[in-house]
């Protein structure tokens, strides 16, 4: 299940008992995802399309509480002939004419002459903090999407093997793209998203607004801002999941850094040891190890006997009391002698 979808289900578990909060929620939901059908400038119905059946029961409860009338809903199966797992159910929540007309008036989407206005946030609906949060919940349910993925697909991708096949490069790219944190709100109305952005700013959440093809997108990418938004809409399980993910990724990155550092040190040790052994072979085959000064002979024999050990290990094995710098100096001197030969 997607992260945004799971978060929406958490939001819908918190019942709104106040009439003002219920109306604010419906306003946010309808502004974000409502589709309107008119005839002769008269509203016939409002339709909300969602993949979450819980949305209907939530809206039904608010509608009955406020108007004594319940919306209706129908379910549509979207079958995928190639992949049954990609088939999905969508739910169409319909507010009929008698209910839709009164609702549009209450949420400020029709003016005094009953003409439909642009999608906007009616200030009288968000006077109190609780109503502002309810409005944000409605918008989240209506239009929030997320690219957050916690399956750690990058752990199972061997990029060196996959990159040999151009068709697999897309898998690498998709895994990297899913590694970030983002929540987006998409709408045809620039003004609505701008107003919504200002509303979020009242809670110190500052999203960015861009145009993408024929739509406008309000988005958050920083993990802290995403976490703050999730807490604001009371999706606390998602907050914990995100925080756990952050901690896990930081731990994984730390382990990777330490592993890379260790591998680099091992590589340096092996390269240095190979150079020293090669130099000693040249000396042995030309003038002989016995021709070296006494202080170099002992180091030469120590290295020949322990070709894979690091400088630190050689110091422990040496019978002489010398420093690491002295040991390194003598080994470099042996290499120089070999080059001169």
ROKEZA-877349 format. One record per residue (C-alpha): y, z, x. Coordinates in steps of 0.001 Angstrom, whole numbers, plus 500000, padded with zeros to 6 digits. Each point is the difference from the previous one (the first is absolute). Example, Ala and Ser with C-alpha at 12.3 -4.5 7.8 and 13.67 -1.06 7.14 Angstrom:
BEGIN
495500507800512300503440499340501370
END
This chain:
BEGIN
500000500000500000503476499124501266502303502758501190502772499147497502497531499885497103498537503381500915503516501452500334500934498732496534496953501729498523501145503252501571503491499602498507498529499468496529498200503352500160503339501837499677500970500026496327503722499748499169500762502597497346503769499490499671501247497184497739502710499066502501497479499631502835497657497961497813502785497585499077501090499748503639496416499168500991499716497254497364503347498595501106498871499809503617496656498460499049501530497381497668502774499102502441497461499589502788497251498064498230500848499419496336499795496497498531502055499286496882499362497544497175502984499009497867500481497807496957503463499165498695501420502640502342497754502627498410497443501871502069496423499406498847498128502110502526499975501529503481496894499524502150498949501996503052497150498568502109498058502347502254496625500420501709499912503718499192498729500967496512501543503485500357503473498454499616499332499254496333499034503575499121503034501301501898502395497643498197498264500633496686500609503735500310503703499536500785500448497402497243498458502192497320501991502987501245503300498097499830499524497546497124496850500946498139498642496502500667497293499025502483499901496762501994496895497827499993498062498556502901497498497316500810497780499436503030499513496743501873497212499293502497501032497826502914496741498576501367499652498649503524497185497457500125499700500172503803500215503758500415499039502386497217501562502934501885503423498354499713499758499777496226502353502469498339501049501346496644503612499978498850501405501959497083502832498744497811501987502800498344502058498708497070502927501775498358500395498282496568503306498851498540500958503129498044499321502166503064501350497566502617503361499587498282500708503728499936498703500509503529502230497268501488503002501597498343499094503462501304499478498837503587503179497915500083498531496504500123501783498828496841503717500353499336501805501001496817499580496498498577496229500179500619500176497401502757497663500435502965501715501032503250498903499700503619497413502426501364501902503086501074499835503754500254501840501675497144501863502999501469499505502165496918496230499908500610500192501483503499502531502793499737497522502713500999497839500125503125496778500162497978500967496817498148500853498211503243496546500834501349498390498834496749501913496722500173498807499463503585496433500694498849500352497319497326501213497428502525497199500972502393497356499528497298501562496693498967500538498201503283498979501943503123497599498299502385498764501151503379498457498490503119498708503370501190496316499849500880497922502911501281496765498189500820500845499694503712498795496413500101501458499582503480497338502382501322497268497572499017501631496838501356499051498847503477503062497858500630498592498333503131496992498743498057501902499112496845502794498183501818497490497453501326499757498700496461503349498872498579498823500736496476499687503663500951503572500322501284501084500566496401497733503078499838501762501491503022503423499257498528499089501496496612498613503155501610503206500470501989502181499363496942498124502666498056500570502579502688503591500688498942501476502077497178501972498319497242500814500215496317501777497146498205501710499546496642500344496383498857502360498714497299501925496912498888503133502136499649502020500731503126502332502349498098497130502080498639498433500513503424503394500798501473500566502677497352496501501315500580500659500110503738503117502097499359497939502333497818497458500517502795502864500626502430500906503085497944496702501448501246500667498919503622497637497044499760501613496817501276498032496796499358501008496480501034500701497159497579499150496395500887499395496683498250496512498523500315499634496513498543501022500308496330499840503791499827501802503031501351498074502677501857500959503615500560497789501481502698499259503044502130498121499683503286500572503279501840497152502439499420502417502922499506501902498177497246496749498949498313498753503585500124503285501258498497499728497500497143496401500996499262501033503651499872502929499118497725497685498414497417497606502959500355497115498007501499499075502874502275496440498830500713501452496765501353502442501984502139497097501929501543498008496816500484502931498353501758500628503037502211496313500139500940500109496319500831503058500499502214498280502829501856496799497971500379501824496956501359501999502104502428496786501600501263498336496596500325503000498606501893500000503005502325496286499543500735500557496284500629502852500745502416497896502536501884497042497599500111502195497163501263501499502283502645496536501151501087498729496423500173503033498975502046499407502856502452496311499116500313500925496375500646502456501012502730497398502282501603497358497250500025502428497401501417501129502361502775496429500968500835498915496341500241502829499226502419499068502987502166496276499136500049500793496378500862502256501117502848497291502316501343497450497159499830502316497819502100500507502762502531496281500789500147499093496329500585502646499480502678500841503076502132497835502593498280500990503228498240499631501896503299503020498114501375502287501687497470501997503125500925498068503213499215502192500930497008499331496564498458496280500037500779499398503052497807501949498432497111498160496677500468496592501673499834501096502040496967501063496865498140496842498047500948497860502864498705502015500243496740501204496478499119500763500718496310501818503340500254503736500455499465502327501513502603499830503332498238496210500050500202500052498926503669502293502938500785497474502369498432497180498465502048501912499977503276499307502735502552503535499636501332502910501815498411502342497078499368502393499073497240499691497099497576502898498206501751498252500363503365496752498629498608501796497061498412501918499312503226496793499898502081498251497673497574503014497640500024499947500099503803496346498934499965500930497049497754502793499018502409497638500103502990497588497738498145502789497515499248501097499985503651496457499200501061
END
